[in-house]
Amino acid sequence: MRRTLRARICLSVVLALPAAGLGPGTAAAAPEPHPGVTPSAMQYQLHSTLERALGDRTAGSYLDAETDELVVTVTDEAAADQVRAVGARAKIVEHSTAELESAMATLEVRAKITGTSWGIDPSTNQVAVEADRTVSAGSMALLRTVAAGLGGAVRIKRVPGVLKQEVLGGDAIHGSGFRCSAAFNVSKGTTRYFLTAGHCTDGASSWSATSRGTVIGTREGTSFPTDDYGIVRYTDGTQPAGDVNLYDGGHQDITSAADAIVGQAIKKSGSTSHVTSGTVTAVNVTVNYGEGPVYNMVRTTVCSAGGDSGGAHFAGSTALGIHSGSAGCSGTEGSAIHQPVKEALSAYGVDLY
């Protein structure tokens, strides 16, 4: 009986929004991405506490794919000693957090182009810019000119698809004719909710498990653009399980939330492409969607497709983010963007369960 209930609830939180879709990708010869590192609970904790403690004396941390160590970038030897004292590896780098954030502020002012995104990659101590296929030659020239003036702090990469939220019209979970995916079930006291993407909840206030079916939840909050999260309260009296659908007959129990670390392994569960895997590649990412920018996002190599918006980004039993969009996939490598889940949990005062 418990498994029957879980299966129904997993379906009833695979939500939706208007038509999108991926730009054309090529299935040829993309190298197999590195599977990434699985962080320990201690590494998640060190990642957060050291970045807060070091402030501008660090430019972020990442996981070394060869050694599985947490590497914390620092700008001086005193900070390096502080990192080593708590069991992490220190790496002295050229650009501080302030310098990388200043580079992003310059991009914001001088090169805010729809179809681009940028964020910090601590492993290279750079701002990593991606530009989709809609960015014109003239705009690419502008991007490169601005980057050239930032002293090697910025690198630029073309991606093959179109950067957009991955919403889809079709048969799945519905709100005002749209389909998305739910991320995580959460609670406040005895009241149950689910989190999804804000661009989904912006478009519909009531959600059902089938087209024109019984309403299972109503919108209680939404934030898009700037952020990309929303919350829906269950209305049918059910007590949904706090699991993520693995689309193989199994479910992943979610027991905690954390901020993603560059270099870590990650999975995405969504109603269209189901479960896909990849690696975190950048944090503090600005995404310039056509509908407006979103900030402080996370970029990954996960593949995704239209209808996956709002789905779960997770690692084992740890919730990491809410799927926002991507520029599609090339072979097995994608460019999926997620909204950090801890921000949404804090904004709504809810807890995972």
ChimeraX attribute file (.defattr): number of C-alpha atoms within 10 A of each C-alpha:
attribute: neighborCount
match mode: 1-to-1
recipient: residues
	/A:1	5
	/A:2	7
	/A:3	12
	/A:4	8
	/A:5	13
	/A:6	20
	/A:7	16
	/A:8	12
	/A:9	21
	/A:10	24
	/A:11	18
	/A:12	23
	/A:13	34
	/A:14	29
	/A:15	33
	/A:16	39
	/A:17	32
	/A:18	22
	/A:19	16
	/A:20	17
	/A:21	24
	/A:22	20
	/A:23	19
	/A:24	14
	/A:25	16
	/A:26	13
	/A:27	11
	/A:28	9
	/A:29	9
	/A:30	12
	/A:31	10
	/A:32	10
	/A:33	15
	/A:34	14
	/A:35	16
	/A:36	21
	/A:37	23
	/A:38	18
	/A:39	21
	/A:40	11
	/A:41	12
	/A:42	10
	/A:43	19
	/A:44	16
	/A:45	13
	/A:46	19
	/A:47	24
	/A:48	16
	/A:49	11
	/A:50	19
	/A:51	19
	/A:52	12
	/A:53	13
	/A:54	19
	/A:55	14
	/A:56	16
	/A:57	22
	/A:58	27
	/A:59	28
	/A:60	27
	/A:61	27
	/A:62	26
	/A:63	26
	/A:64	17
	/A:65	16
	/A:66	8
	/A:67	9
	/A:68	16
	/A:69	16
	/A:70	27
	/A:71	23
	/A:72	28
	/A:73	30
	/A:74	29
	/A:75	20
	/A:76	15
	/A:77	13
	/A:78	10
	/A:79	21
	/A:80	21
	/A:81	14
	/A:82	16
	/A:83	23
	/A:84	13
	/A:85	11
	/A:86	10
	/A:87	13
	/A:88	20
	/A:89	18
	/A:90	23
	/A:91	18
	/A:92	18
	/A:93	18
	/A:94	14
	/A:95	23
	/A:96	21
	/A:97	21
	/A:98	14
	/A:99	17
	/A:100	22
	/A:101	17
	/A:102	14
	/A:103	20
	/A:104	27
	/A:105	13
	/A:106	16
	/A:107	21
	/A:108	15
	/A:109	8
	/A:110	12
	/A:111	19
	/A:112	19
	/A:113	22
	/A:114	21
	/A:115	22
	/A:116	29
	/A:117	26
	/A:118	28
	/A:119	26
	/A:120	29
	/A:121	27
	/A:122	28
	/A:123	21
	/A:124	15
	/A:125	22
	/A:126	23
	/A:127	26
	/A:128	23
	/A:129	24
	/A:130	19
	/A:131	26
	/A:132	22
	/A:133	17
	/A:134	17
	/A:135	16
	/A:136	13
	/A:137	10
	/A:138	9
	/A:139	16
	/A:140	17
	/A:141	11
	/A:142	15
	/A:143	23
	/A:144	15
	/A:145	12
	/A:146	16
	/A:147	22
	/A:148	13
	/A:149	12
	/A:150	17
	/A:151	9
	/A:152	13
	/A:153	21
	/A:154	26
	/A:155	17
	/A:156	17
	/A:157	11
	/A:158	13
	/A:159	22
	/A:160	21
	/A:161	24
	/A:162	25
	/A:163	30
	/A:164	27
	/A:165	32
	/A:166	32
	/A:167	29
	/A:168	24
	/A:169	19
	/A:170	17
	/A:171	14
	/A:172	25
	/A:173	28
	/A:174	28
	/A:175	28
	/A:176	17
	/A:177	20
	/A:178	24
	/A:179	35
	/A:180	35
	/A:181	35
	/A:182	33
	/A:183	34
	/A:184	29
	/A:185	28
	/A:186	24
	/A:187	18
	/A:188	13
	/A:189	8
	/A:190	7
	/A:191	13
	/A:192	23
	/A:193	26
	/A:194	22
	/A:195	31
	/A:196	35
	/A:197	37
	/A:198	24
	/A:199	27
	/A:200	32
	/A:201	30
	/A:202	18
	/A:203	16
	/A:204	17
	/A:205	16
	/A:206	19
	/A:207	32
	/A:208	24
	/A:209	24
	/A:210	18
	/A:211	17
	/A:212	13
	/A:213	12
	/A:214	13
	/A:215	17
	/A:216	21
	/A:217	24
	/A:218	19
	/A:219	19
	/A:220	14
	/A:221	17
	/A:222	24
	/A:223	18
	/A:224	18
	/A:225	18
	/A:226	16
	/A:227	21
	/A:228	29
	/A:229	32
	/A:230	26
	/A:231	29
	/A:232	25
	/A:233	21
	/A:234	22
	/A:235	16
	/A:236	10
	/A:237	10
	/A:238	11
	/A:239	15
	/A:240	21
	/A:241	21
	/A:242	21
	/A:243	21
	/A:244	28
	/A:245	27
	/A:246	17
	/A:247	14
	/A:248	8
	/A:249	8
	/A:250	13
	/A:251	17
	/A:252	15
	/A:253	16
	/A:254	20
	/A:255	14
	/A:256	16
	/A:257	20
	/A:258	19
	/A:259	19
	/A:260	32
	/A:261	29
	/A:262	27
	/A:263	28
	/A:264	24
	/A:265	26
	/A:266	27
	/A:267	23
	/A:268	29
	/A:269	28
	/A:270	29
	/A:271	28
	/A:272	21
	/A:273	15
	/A:274	19
	/A:275	21
	/A:276	18
	/A:277	23
	/A:278	25
	/A:279	27
	/A:280	27
	/A:281	24
	/A:282	27
	/A:283	27
	/A:284	18
	/A:285	24
	/A:286	25
	/A:287	32
	/A:288	23
	/A:289	19
	/A:290	13
	/A:291	12
	/A:292	11
	/A:293	20
	/A:294	19
	/A:295	19
	/A:296	19
	/A:297	26
	/A:298	31
	/A:299	31
	/A:300	27
	/A:301	28
	/A:302	26
	/A:303	24
	/A:304	33
	/A:305	26
	/A:306	27
	/A:307	33
	/A:308	34
	/A:309	38
	/A:310	40
	/A:311	34
	/A:312	30
	/A:313	31
	/A:314	27
	/A:315	22
	/A:316	15
	/A:317	14
	/A:318	20
	/A:319	27
	/A:320	26
	/A:321	34
	/A:322	35
	/A:323	34
	/A:324	30
	/A:325	32
	/A:326	32
	/A:327	31
	/A:328	29
	/A:329	25
	/A:330	21
	/A:331	16
	/A:332	19
	/A:333	22
	/A:334	27
	/A:335	27
	/A:336	29
	/A:337	32
	/A:338	30
	/A:339	29
	/A:340	26
	/A:341	27
	/A:342	18
	/A:343	15
	/A:344	24
	/A:345	18
	/A:346	10
	/A:347	13
	/A:348	17
	/A:349	11
	/A:350	21
	/A:351	20
	/A:352	20
	/A:353	17
